[in-house]
Amino acid sequence: MKEVMEKMIAIQNKKMKPGDAIRQNKELLKDLARKKDHILDAKEQRKEELFRRNRDLDSALKWIEQNRTTYNIQGRIWGPVALEIDISDELYARYLENAIPGWIVEAFVCEVKEDRDILLRELHDKQKLRINVTAFSSNDFNPNNLAPNFTPEQSRATGIKTWLSETFEAPQAVKGMICTNTGAHLIAAGTELTRKLIEEGKLSFFNPNGDLPTTVCNIYTPTTVYSATKSRYSDSVSTKVNPLKGNGRIFGSRTGINEEIEKIEREMENIKKEVDYLIKERSDLEAKEQEFGSQISDLKRQREVIKENKNKIKNAEMRVKTKIKSIQDVKIEITKQENSINHFKNQGPKLAEEVARLAKNLKTVLYRISKSLMVLDPLIIKKAIVEEHKIKLNEKRRNCDEKLRLLRNEHSASEERFKQLKENARRLKEIAERTQTLDSFWKEEFLKLPKTLEEIDEEIEETKKKIELRGGGNESKKIVEEYEARNKEIAELERKVNDEKKGVAERKKEVEKIKNKWLPMILDLISKINSQFESYFKYLGCTGQVQLFRPERIKLGKETDSNHNNKKPKKEVIDEENEEENDSNNDEDKQTNEEDENEDEEEEEGIEDYEEYGIEILVKFRNEDKLHKLTAHMQSGGERSVSTMLYLISLQDLTECPFRLVDEINQGMDPKNERMIFKQVVESACRPKVPQYFLITPKLLHDLHFRPEITVLCIFNGPWMVSQEDWNQSSYVGEDDKEEDG
């Protein structure tokens, strides 16, 4: 057993080491968790900074989280974009802040177009939240199609390490949307060396023999932004230089957070693995400890069994000794009994006579006891009844004592109140006697008054009612006069109000009559515009409508019942002579109320707000979309240009003017739409008896649809153009003729 105990102690000592290590690692895990929470709190603060700029973003985020299932949102919704971007460098954060416009910073990106329509309908249209929503699928953006990154030789020669799109991490859909809208994949992220080389003229744009790739047209440096454009008509390059703005607060506040969080999580994961290993090691030691503990328990049980057997042997020996002694005592007692038996044998006749005498006496005593019990039973029953009655009487007495105590308290309070009232009456009487001495007349009058307080109160109330019925002298006459004057004033005001209401009703009829004249004409005109607009959109393979926007009627507020009741003061009965006048006034009130009800019914229709009338254009450019109102938020710039141009063409047949002029309407259109719009303009402008049409544009596509009626005027301008002073048309025509002859 000693050997087993020593092994047990050794295992316990070994078990202490993993336990200490586990505690230390758990403390370290807590520290890392607190550090991670602190970083996440900083992340939340950055989110609050963004929400401070636009509080509607917080409402939109909460709505998306709460209604994802309710509205069957199908795909991922990213945003706001600023919260989805992680940058590892503060300088790159400033570059990105300059490159990305504000609407993208706060925009939500939906990977499914139907989700975008849900957000625009529920948040933008219904809740009027100031948010931007766009649709962009991660499948629409392939990072492999981007321009190749800079080589080490190019980076050393230009100071440019990478494109701006490679400086930040974001979900693929978000990065694709940013690159598509800002061209971040074509913006070079330069350094101070890049700026110096550009300023010294050692680094130039669009130079095939230079160190800078010809695809680079935008370079960001720590202080300056360079944007270069190459002329389409010559090889001249113009460069715009702007200072680098912003402090990178929006994106820089998140720099390195995800990396730090990942580092902490990896460290926590390693510690958890070590803790698991230590726990397993401790479990193995505990299993061995339990095994040795079982052996020790078995040995202890065996020792207890041995001790128990020893005790049994000792107890058996003591019992044997006790039995031997008992046998000896029994032998002695037997000897004594034998001696007693011999003695009783000698005394037997005398004892028999004594027993017979005692039995006879016992019989007599038992008879007397039975007679006493017969007399005692009724008394016991009566005693029980009396005891029960006594209990009830005691309960009644206690209730009466409680009532008596309450009555005494009330009596004491009444006596105290009586003393106070009596003392007060005595004091008031003394004051009255000191103030005024009653003569014999008033003494007699006071003697006629009732003697009790209740009778005096009744007499006071009766006297008050008499005074109210009979009036109060001159003061009552003034009240009647004021009442009559107020009635006349109210009647005059009601007459004026009725006249005004009649005038309003007549003017409403006139307005409605005028409206019935011009509204059908407007609707007919809009119907014609809509017919042309629909046909033009159908030619493009899209859908469009033009309609009149008519706001809801403005409801006029009604007077409440309490206001109707307050139009006239409540009539009081002055005397019997005014009853007829009151009846006539009541009839007038009824008539006035009926007129008010009729006027309220007319006002329920409301009035038209003609200032809010307007033209509403609805368009749909894709089959899967629905008709949406043409706004600056819903459609792209090209789509808005197409819709505007088709609307203007639809108006041409309905308006007369000496000429029409359109400036740069094709800017922002894709080639397909530009060709179709140009064809529509040509067809509409070349019809007979239409005004002259001017179309001004900096560029046109090749192989457009032209007709003989069209004249093309090219305005030449550039660094090598002849100045106006040196221009000579004759010499120019002569040179042209020579070339033709040659």
URZI-V830482 format. One record per residue. N is the residue number from 0. RES is the residue in one small letter. BURIAL is b if it has 9 or more other ideal C-beta (glycine too) atoms within 8 Angstrom, else e. D_LAST is the distance of its C-alpha to the last C-alpha in whole Angstrom. Layout:
N,RES,BURIAL,D_LAST + N,RES,BURIAL,D_LAST
This chain:
0,m,e,129 + 1,k,e,128 + 2,e,e,125 + 3,v,b,123 + 4,m,b,124 + 5,e,e,122 + 6,k,b,119 + 7,m,b,119 + 8,i,e,119 + 9,a,e,116 + 10,i,b,114 + 11,q,b,114 + 12,n,e,113 + 13,k,b,110 + 14,k,b,109 + 15,m,e,109 + 16,k,e,106 + 17,p,b,104 + 18,g,b,105 + 19,d,e,104 + 20,a,b,101 + 21,i,b,100 + 22,r,e,101 + 23,q,e,99 + 24,n,b,96 + 25,k,b,96 + 26,e,e,97 + 27,l,b,93 + 28,l,b,92 + 29,k,e,93 + 30,d,e,91 + 31,l,b,88 + 32,a,b,88 + 33,r,e,89 + 34,k,b,86 + 35,k,b,84 + 36,d,e,85 + 37,h,e,84 + 38,i,b,81 + 39,l,b,81 + 40,d,e,82 + 41,a,b,79 + 42,k,b,77 + 43,e,e,79 + 44,q,b,78 + 45,r,b,75 + 46,k,b,75 + 47,e,e,77 + 48,e,b,74 + 49,l,b,71 + 50,f,b,74 + 51,r,e,74 + 52,r,e,71 + 53,n,b,71 + 54,r,e,74 + 55,d,b,73 + 56,l,b,72 + 57,d,e,76 + 58,s,b,77 + 59,a,b,74 + 60,l,b,75 + 61,k,e,78 + 62,w,b,77 + 63,i,b,75 + 64,e,e,78 + 65,q,e,81 + 66,n,b,79 + 67,r,e,77 + 68,t,e,80 + 69,t,e,80 + 70,y,e,76 + 71,n,e,76 + 72,i,b,73 + 73,q,e,71 + 74,g,e,69 + 75,r,e,69 + 76,i,b,69 + 77,w,b,68 + 78,g,b,68 + 79,p,b,68 + 80,v,b,65 + 81,a,b,66 + 82,l,b,69 + 83,e,b,68 + 84,i,b,66 + 85,d,b,67 + 86,i,b,66 + 87,s,e,67 + 88,d,e,66 + 89,e,b,66 + 90,l,e,63 + 91,y,b,61 + 92,a,b,63 + 93,r,b,61 + 94,y,b,58 + 95,l,b,59 + 96,e,b,60 + 97,n,b,57 + 98,a,b,55 + 99,i,b,57 + 100,p,e,57 + 101,g,e,61 + 102,w,e,60 + 103,i,b,60 + 104,v,b,63 + 105,e,b,65 + 106,a,b,64 + 107,f,b,66 + 108,v,b,64 + 109,c,b,65 + 110,e,b,64 + 111,v,b,65 + 112,k,b,63 + 113,e,e,66 + 114,d,b,68 + 115,r,b,65 + 116,d,b,66 + 117,i,b,70 + 118,l,b,69 + 119,l,b,67 + 120,r,b,69 + 121,e,b,73 + 122,l,b,72 + 123,h,b,69 + 124,d,e,70 + 125,k,e,73 + 126,q,b,74 + 127,k,e,72 + 128,l,b,71 + 129,r,e,68 + 130,i,b,67 + 131,n,b,63 + 132,v,b,63 + 133,t,b,61 + 134,a,b,60 + 135,f,b,59 + 136,s,b,60 + 137,s,b,61 + 138,n,e,59 + 139,d,e,56 + 140,f,b,56 + 141,n,e,55 + 142,p,e,56 + 143,n,e,54 + 144,n,e,51 + 145,l,b,51 + 146,a,e,48 + 147,p,e,50 + 148,n,e,52 + 149,f,b,52 + 150,t,e,53 + 151,p,e,55 + 152,e,e,53 + 153,q,b,51 + 154,s,b,54 + 155,r,e,55 + 156,a,e,51 + 157,t,b,51 + 158,g,b,54 + 159,i,b,53 + 160,k,e,56 + 161,t,b,55 + 162,w,b,53 + 163,l,b,55 + 164,s,b,56 + 165,e,e,58 + 166,t,b,60 + 167,f,b,62 + 168,e,e,64 + 169,a,b,64 + 170,p,b,65 + 171,q,b,62 + 172,a,b,61 + 173,v,b,61 + 174,k,b,59 + 175,g,b,57 + 176,m,b,57 + 177,i,b,56 + 178,c,b,53 + 179,t,e,52 + 180,n,e,52 + 181,t,b,52 + 182,g,e,50 + 183,a,b,52 + 184,h,b,51 + 185,l,b,48 + 186,i,b,50 + 187,a,b,51 + 188,a,b,54 + 189,g,b,54 + 190,t,b,57 + 191,e,b,57 + 192,l,b,55 + 193,t,b,52 + 194,r,b,52 + 195,k,e,53 + 196,l,b,50 + 197,i,b,47 + 198,e,e,49 + 199,e,e,48 + 200,g,e,45 + 201,k,e,46 + 202,l,b,45 + 203,s,b,42 + 204,f,b,40 + 205,f,b,38 + 206,n,e,38 + 207,p,e,37 + 208,n,e,39 + 209,g,e,41 + 210,d,e,45 + 211,l,b,44 + 212,p,e,43 + 213,t,e,40 + 214,t,e,42 + 215,v,b,44 + 216,c,b,43 + 217,n,b,47 + 218,i,b,49 + 219,y,b,53 + 220,t,b,55 + 221,p,b,58 + 222,t,e,57 + 223,t,b,54 + 224,v,b,51 + 225,y,b,48 + 226,s,b,45 + 227,a,b,41 + 228,t,e,38 + 229,k,b,35 + 230,s,b,32 + 231,r,e,30 + 232,y,e,27 + 233,s,e,27 + 234,d,e,29 + 235,s,e,32 + 236,v,b,35 + 237,s,e,38 + 238,t,e,42 + 239,k,e,45 + 240,v,e,48 + 241,n,e,51 + 242,p,e,55 + 243,l,b,57 + 244,k,e,59 + 245,g,e,62 + 246,n,e,65 + 247,g,b,65 + 248,r,b,68 + 249,i,b,67 + 250,f,b,66 + 251,g,b,68 + 252,s,b,71 + 253,r,b,71 + 254,t,b,70 + 255,g,e,72 + 256,i,b,74 + 257,n,b,74 + 258,e,b,74 + 259,e,b,77 + 260,i,b,79 + 261,e,e,78 + 262,k,e,79 + 263,i,b,82 + 264,e,b,82 + 265,r,e,82 + 266,e,b,85 + 267,m,b,87 + 268,e,e,86 + 269,n,e,87 + 270,i,b,91 + 271,k,b,91 + 272,k,e,91 + 273,e,b,94 + 274,v,b,96 + 275,d,e,96 + 276,y,e,97 + 277,l,b,100 + 278,i,b,101 + 279,k,e,101 + 280,e,b,103 + 281,r,b,105 + 282,s,e,106 + 283,d,e,107 + 284,l,b,109 + 285,e,b,111 + 286,a,e,111 + 287,k,b,113 + 288,e,b,115 + 289,q,e,116 + 290,e,e,117 + 291,f,b,119 + 292,g,b,120 + 293,s,e,121 + 294,q,b,123 + 295,i,b,125 + 296,s,e,126 + 297,d,e,127 + 298,l,b,130 + 299,k,e,131 + 300,r,e,132 + 301,q,e,134 + 302,r,b,135 + 303,e,e,136 + 304,v,e,138 + 305,i,e,140 + 306,k,e,141 + 307,e,e,142 + 308,n,e,144 + 309,k,e,146 + 310,n,e,147 + 311,k,e,148 + 312,i,e,150 + 313,k,e,152 + 314,n,e,152 + 315,a,e,154 + 316,e,e,156 + 317,m,e,157 + 318,r,e,157 + 319,v,e,160 + 320,k,e,162 + 321,t,e,162 + 322,k,e,163 + 323,i,e,166 + 324,k,e,167 + 325,s,e,167 + 326,i,e,169 + 327,q,e,172 + 328,d,e,172 + 329,v,e,172 + 330,k,e,175 + 331,i,e,177 + 332,e,e,176 + 333,i,e,177 + 334,t,e,180 + 335,k,e,181 + 336,q,e,180 + 337,e,e,183 + 338,n,e,185 + 339,s,e,184 + 340,i,e,185 + 341,n,e,188 + 342,h,e,189 + 343,f,b,188 + 344,k,e,190 + 345,n,e,193 + 346,q,e,192 + 347,g,e,190 + 348,p,e,193 + 349,k,e,193 + 350,l,b,189 + 351,a,e,189 + 352,e,e,191 + 353,e,e,189 + 354,v,e,186 + 355,a,e,188 + 356,r,e,189 + 357,l,e,185 + 358,a,e,184 + 359,k,e,186 + 360,n,e,185 + 361,l,e,181 + 362,k,e,182 + 363,t,e,184 + 364,v,e,181 + 365,l,e,178 + 366,y,e,180 + 367,r,e,180 + 368,i,e,176 + 369,s,e,175 + 370,k,e,177 + 371,s,e,176 + 372,l,e,172 + 373,m,e,173 + 374,v,e,174 + 375,l,e,171 + 376,d,e,168 + 377,p,e,168 + 378,l,e,168 + 379,i,e,165 + 380,i,e,163 + 381,k,e,164 + 382,k,e,163 + 383,a,e,160 + 384,i,e,159 + 385,v,e,161 + 386,e,e,158 + 387,e,e,155 + 388,h,e,156 + 389,k,e,157 + 390,i,e,153 + 391,k,e,152 + 392,l,e,154 + 393,n,e,153 + 394,e,e,149 + 395,k,e,150 + 396,r,e,152 + 397,r,e,149 + 398,n,e,146 + 399,c,e,149 + 400,d,e,149 + 401,e,e,145 + 402,k,e,145 + 403,l,e,148 + 404,r,e,146 + 405,l,e,143 + 406,l,e,145 + 407,r,e,147 + 408,n,e,144 + 409,e,e,143 + 410,h,e,146 + 411,s,e,146 + 412,a,e,142 + 413,s,e,143 + 414,e,e,146 + 415,e,e,144 + 416,r,e,142 + 417,f,e,145 + 418,k,e,146 + 419,q,e,142 + 420,l,e,142 + 421,k,e,146 + 422,e,e,145 + 423,n,e,142 + 424,a,e,144 + 425,r,e,147 + 426,r,e,144 + 427,l,e,143 + 428,k,e,146 + 429,e,e,147 + 430,i,e,144 + 431,a,e,144 + 432,e,e,148 + 433,r,e,147 + 434,t,e,144 + 435,q,e,146 + 436,t,e,149 + 437,l,e,150 + 438,d,e,152 + 439,s,e,155 + 440,f,e,152 + 441,w,e,149 + 442,k,b,152 + 443,e,e,153 + 444,e,e,149 + 445,f,e,149 + 446,l,e,152 + 447,k,e,151 + 448,l,e,147 + 449,p,e,147 + 450,k,e,149 + 451,t,e,146 + 452,l,e,143 + 453,e,e,141 + 454,e,b,143 + 455,i,b,142 + 456,d,e,138 + 457,e,b,139 + 458,e,b,140 + 459,i,e,137 + 460,e,e,134 + 461,e,e,136 + 462,t,e,136 + 463,k,e,133 + 464,k,e,132 + 465,k,e,134 + 466,i,b,132 + 467,e,e,129 + 468,l,e,130 + 469,r,e,132 + 470,g,b,129 + 471,g,e,129 + 472,g,e,130 + 473,n,e,128 + 474,e,e,125 + 475,s,b,125 + 476,k,b,125 + 477,k,e,122 + 478,i,e,120 + 479,v,b,121 + 480,e,e,119 + 481,e,e,116 + 482,y,b,116 + 483,e,e,116 + 484,a,e,113 + 485,r,b,111 + 486,n,b,111 + 487,k,e,110 + 488,e,e,107 + 489,i,b,106 + 490,a,b,106 + 491,e,e,104 + 492,l,e,102 + 493,e,b,102 + 494,r,e,101 + 495,k,e,98 + 496,v,e,97 + 497,n,b,97 + 498,d,e,95 + 499,e,e,92 + 500,k,b,92 + 501,k,e,92 + 502,g,e,90 + 503,v,e,87 + 504,a,b,88 + 505,e,e,87 + 506,r,e,84 + 507,k,b,83 + 508,k,e,83 + 509,e,e,81 + 510,v,b,78 + 511,e,e,79 + 512,k,e,78 + 513,i,e,75 + 514,k,b,74 + 515,n,e,75 + 516,k,e,72 + 517,w,e,69 + 518,l,e,70 + 519,p,e,69 + 520,m,e,66 + 521,i,b,65 + 522,l,b,65 + 523,d,e,64 + 524,l,b,61 + 525,i,b,61 + 526,s,e,61 + 527,k,b,58 + 528,i,b,56 + 529,n,b,58 + 530,s,e,57 + 531,q,b,53 + 532,f,b,53 + 533,e,b,55 + 534,s,e,53 + 535,y,b,50 + 536,f,b,51 + 537,k,b,52 + 538,y,e,49 + 539,l,b,48 + 540,g,e,51 + 541,c,b,53 + 542,t,b,56 + 543,g,b,56 + 544,q,b,59 + 545,v,b,59 + 546,q,b,63 + 547,l,b,65 + 548,f,b,67 + 549,r,e,70 + 550,p,e,73 + 551,e,e,76 + 552,r,b,79 + 553,i,e,80 + 554,k,e,84 + 555,l,e,87 + 556,g,e,89 + 557,k,e,93 + 558,e,e,96 + 559,t,e,98 + 560,d,e,102 + 561,s,e,103 + 562,n,e,101 + 563,h,b,102 + 564,n,e,106 + 565,n,e,105 + 566,k,e,104 + 567,k,b,108 + 568,p,e,111 + 569,k,e,114 + 570,k,e,116 + 571,e,e,120 + 572,v,e,123 + 573,i,b,125 + 574,d,e,128 + 575,e,e,129 + 576,e,e,127 + 577,n,b,124 + 578,e,e,124 + 579,e,e,122 + 580,e,e,120 + 581,n,b,119 + 582,d,e,118 + 583,s,e,116 + 584,n,b,114 + 585,n,b,114 + 586,d,e,113 + 587,e,b,110 + 588,d,b,109 + 589,k,e,108 + 590,q,e,106 + 591,t,b,104 + 592,n,b,104 + 593,e,e,103 + 594,e,b,100 + 595,d,b,99 + 596,e,e,98 + 597,n,e,96 + 598,e,b,94 + 599,d,b,94 + 600,e,e,93 + 601,e,e,90 + 602,e,b,89 + 603,e,e,88 + 604,e,e,85 + 605,g,b,83 + 606,i,e,81 + 607,e,b,77 + 608,d,e,75 + 609,y,e,72 + 610,e,e,70 + 611,e,e,69 + 612,y,e,68 + 613,g,e,64 + 614,i,e,61 + 615,e,b,62 + 616,i,b,59 + 617,l,b,60 + 618,v,b,57 + 619,k,b,57 + 620,f,e,54 + 621,r,e,56 + 622,n,e,58 + 623,e,e,61 + 624,d,b,61 + 625,k,e,63 + 626,l,e,62 + 627,h,b,62 + 628,k,e,61 + 629,l,b,58 + 630,t,e,59 + 631,a,e,57 + 632,h,e,59 + 633,m,e,59 + 634,q,b,55 + 635,s,e,52 + 636,g,e,50 + 637,g,b,47 + 638,e,b,50 + 639,r,b,51 + 640,s,b,47 + 641,v,b,47 + 642,s,b,51 + 643,t,b,50 + 644,m,b,46 + 645,l,b,48 + 646,y,b,51 + 647,l,b,49 + 648,i,b,47 + 649,s,b,51 + 650,l,b,51 + 651,q,b,48 + 652,d,e,50 + 653,l,e,53 + 654,t,e,52 + 655,e,e,50 + 656,c,e,48 + 657,p,e,45 + 658,f,e,42 + 659,r,b,43 + 660,l,e,41 + 661,v,b,41 + 662,d,e,40 + 663,e,e,40 + 664,i,b,42 + 665,n,b,40 + 666,q,e,41 + 667,g,e,44 + 668,m,b,43 + 669,d,e,43 + 670,p,e,39 + 671,k,e,42 + 672,n,b,43 + 673,e,b,40 + 674,r,b,38 + 675,m,b,41 + 676,i,b,42 + 677,f,b,38 + 678,k,b,39 + 679,q,b,42 + 680,v,b,40 + 681,v,b,37 + 682,e,e,40 + 683,s,b,42 + 684,a,b,40 + 685,c,b,38 + 686,r,e,41 + 687,p,e,42 + 688,k,e,44 + 689,v,b,43 + 690,p,e,42 + 691,q,e,39 + 692,y,b,39 + 693,f,e,37 + 694,l,e,36 + 695,i,e,36 + 696,t,b,35 + 697,p,e,34 + 698,k,e,32 + 699,l,e,32 + 700,l,b,32 + 701,h,e,30 + 702,d,e,30 + 703,l,b,32 + 704,h,e,33 + 705,f,e,31 + 706,r,e,32 + 707,p,e,30 + 708,e,e,32 + 709,i,b,31 + 710,t,e,28 + 711,v,e,27 + 712,l,e,27 + 713,c,e,26 + 714,i,e,28 + 715,f,e,26 + 716,n,e,28 + 717,g,b,28 + 718,p,e,29 + 719,w,e,25 + 720,m,e,24 + 721,v,e,24 + 722,s,e,27 + 723,q,e,28 + 724,e,e,29 + 725,d,e,25 + 726,w,e,23 + 727,n,e,22 + 728,q,e,20 + 729,s,e,18 + 730,s,e,17 + 731,y,b,16 + 732,v,e,14 + 733,g,e,12 + 734,e,e,11 + 735,d,e,10 + 736,d,e,9 + 737,k,e,6 + 738,e,e,5 + 739,e,e,5 + 740,d,e,4 + 741,g,e,0
